[in-house]
């Protein structure tokens, strides 16, 4: 099972602009105390790897005393790939903030689940405005099992090459709690599906988002990349206002907004979703041309 779990997962759901180079100009004297970045479509290349240039930029951050945190939607079953991307250093925020782990101590700092009955109720609410949906589920009971299989309904068209339990609709939700639920529509795009879902689901029942993969995600209430990053920042004694953060998709909006509102620096890559570009004050090059590395090099030039 371990041998079949990829350490690098090819990027999916990337928008136009991935190879766009953005001239940064003078970034001023501000320097971060911590760097946080989304992985897919942002820090990682299209092959799911950290390029040599990006790796060098991350090393330069650590050498300057600036920790680097990966903040991703990838679940704990893909922890190996996250660990490889971050070179086993620092803290990683997975599952949109629901699973936080200290990579160096191999210590789980946070794990949050959604009760089965609540997940089932939320899915039913969304189907009243979106029609029939196809499901995939991360079982909360298997959160600690890094190579646990995803539970996927027949016909979901899961984009990643990983082992999965293919199941009929009635068996996809496990008996216990779930880490998150993925919902795909045959008729609606991800933006429209998310908008309709948010129109009927109370935030106190579930957090809803999407990562540009063609489906939306149902998470425990209050679970966002901002809440997961906040836990990591507490461990380092750093506030949002001292963070440099990078992102590309709507699931990155909470952490980008938290950093921006606190006076930190929020940066979108050139291939970012329109909503991310509208929120983030700054833009860097696309993920195929080391956009994060280019920005870090400029920020660290005088350190």
JONORFEN-V399175 format. One record per backbone hydrogen bond with DSSP energy under -1.0 kcal/mol. NH is the residue of the N-H (numbers start at 0). CO is the residue of the C=O. E is the energy in kcal/mol with one decimal. If there is no record, write none. Layout:
# JONORFEN-V399175
nh=NH co=CO e=E
nh=NH co=CO e=E
This chain:
# JONORFEN-V399175
nh=4 co=1 e=-1.4
nh=10 co=45 e=-1.5
nh=19 co=16 e=-1.6
nh=32 co=241 e=-3.2
nh=33 co=241 e=-1.2
nh=34 co=66 e=-2.7
nh=35 co=243 e=-2.7
nh=36 co=68 e=-2.4
nh=37 co=245 e=-1.8
nh=41 co=38 e=-2.0
nh=43 co=38 e=-2.3
nh=44 co=48 e=-2.9
nh=47 co=44 e=-2.1
nh=54 co=50 e=-3.0
nh=55 co=51 e=-2.2
nh=56 co=52 e=-1.8
nh=57 co=53 e=-2.3
nh=58 co=54 e=-2.4
nh=59 co=55 e=-2.0
nh=60 co=56 e=-1.7
nh=61 co=57 e=-2.2
nh=62 co=58 e=-2.5
nh=63 co=59 e=-1.5
nh=64 co=61 e=-1.7
nh=65 co=60 e=-3.0
nh=68 co=34 e=-2.9
nh=70 co=36 e=-2.7
nh=71 co=92 e=-3.2
nh=77 co=74 e=-2.2
nh=78 co=75 e=-1.8
nh=81 co=77 e=-1.5
nh=82 co=78 e=-3.1
nh=83 co=79 e=-2.2
nh=84 co=80 e=-1.9
nh=85 co=81 e=-2.0
nh=87 co=82 e=-2.5
nh=88 co=85 e=-1.7
nh=91 co=100 e=-2.8
nh=92 co=69 e=-3.1
nh=93 co=98 e=-3.5
nh=94 co=73 e=-2.5
nh=95 co=71 e=-1.8
nh=96 co=93 e=-2.0
nh=97 co=94 e=-1.6
nh=98 co=93 e=-1.8
nh=99 co=109 e=-1.8
nh=100 co=91 e=-2.6
nh=101 co=106 e=-3.3
nh=102 co=89 e=-1.9
nh=105 co=101 e=-1.2
nh=106 co=101 e=-1.7
nh=108 co=99 e=-3.0
nh=109 co=99 e=-1.6
nh=111 co=97 e=-1.7
nh=113 co=177 e=-3.3
nh=118 co=114 e=-2.5
nh=119 co=115 e=-2.7
nh=120 co=116 e=-2.0
nh=121 co=117 e=-2.3
nh=122 co=118 e=-2.3
nh=123 co=119 e=-2.0
nh=124 co=120 e=-2.1
nh=125 co=121 e=-2.3
nh=126 co=122 e=-2.1
nh=128 co=125 e=-1.3
nh=129 co=125 e=-1.3
nh=130 co=126 e=-1.6
nh=133 co=183 e=-2.7
nh=135 co=181 e=-1.6
nh=136 co=150 e=-3.1
nh=137 co=179 e=-2.4
nh=139 co=176 e=-1.6
nh=141 co=138 e=-1.4
nh=142 co=139 e=-1.6
nh=144 co=141 e=-1.5
nh=145 co=143 e=-1.0
nh=147 co=144 e=-2.2
nh=150 co=136 e=-2.5
nh=151 co=164 e=-3.1
nh=152 co=134 e=-2.8
nh=153 co=166 e=-1.9
nh=155 co=152 e=-1.9
nh=161 co=159 e=-1.8
nh=164 co=149 e=-3.1
nh=166 co=151 e=-2.9
nh=170 co=167 e=-2.2
nh=171 co=168 e=-1.3
nh=177 co=113 e=-2.8
nh=178 co=137 e=-3.0
nh=180 co=217 e=-2.2
nh=181 co=135 e=-3.2
nh=182 co=215 e=-2.6
nh=183 co=133 e=-2.5
nh=192 co=188 e=-2.7
nh=193 co=189 e=-2.3
nh=194 co=190 e=-2.2
nh=195 co=191 e=-2.5
nh=196 co=192 e=-2.4
nh=197 co=193 e=-2.5
nh=198 co=194 e=-1.0
nh=199 co=196 e=-1.3
nh=200 co=196 e=-1.7
nh=204 co=201 e=-2.5
nh=205 co=201 e=-1.4
nh=206 co=218 e=-2.2
nh=208 co=216 e=-1.6
nh=215 co=182 e=-2.4
nh=216 co=208 e=-3.1
nh=217 co=180 e=-3.1
nh=218 co=206 e=-3.1
nh=222 co=219 e=-1.9
nh=227 co=223 e=-2.0
nh=228 co=224 e=-2.5
nh=229 co=225 e=-2.2
nh=230 co=226 e=-1.2
nh=231 co=227 e=-1.5
nh=232 co=228 e=-2.8
nh=233 co=229 e=-2.0
nh=234 co=230 e=-1.4
nh=235 co=231 e=-1.2
nh=236 co=232 e=-1.1
nh=237 co=232 e=-2.2
nh=241 co=238 e=-1.9
nh=242 co=239 e=-1.6
nh=243 co=33 e=-2.3
nh=244 co=264 e=-2.7
nh=245 co=35 e=-1.7
nh=246 co=266 e=-1.6
nh=250 co=209 e=-1.2
nh=251 co=248 e=-2.8
nh=252 co=249 e=-1.3
nh=255 co=251 e=-2.4
nh=256 co=252 e=-2.9
nh=257 co=253 e=-2.2
nh=258 co=254 e=-2.1
nh=259 co=255 e=-2.6
nh=260 co=256 e=-2.9
nh=261 co=257 e=-1.1
nh=262 co=259 e=-1.4
nh=263 co=258 e=-2.7
nh=264 co=242 e=-2.6
nh=266 co=244 e=-2.8
nh=267 co=281 e=-2.7
nh=268 co=246 e=-1.6
nh=271 co=268 e=-1.9
nh=272 co=247 e=-3.3
nh=276 co=272 e=-2.1
nh=277 co=273 e=-2.1
nh=278 co=274 e=-1.2
nh=279 co=275 e=-3.0
nh=281 co=265 e=-1.3
nh=283 co=267 e=-2.6
nh=285 co=19 e=-2.6
nh=287 co=17 e=-1.8
nh=288 co=285 e=-1.2
nh=290 co=285 e=-1.5
nh=293 co=289 e=-2.8
nh=294 co=290 e=-1.8
nh=295 co=291 e=-2.6
nh=296 co=292 e=-2.8
nh=297 co=293 e=-1.6
nh=298 co=294 e=-2.4
nh=299 co=295 e=-2.6
nh=302 co=299 e=-1.7
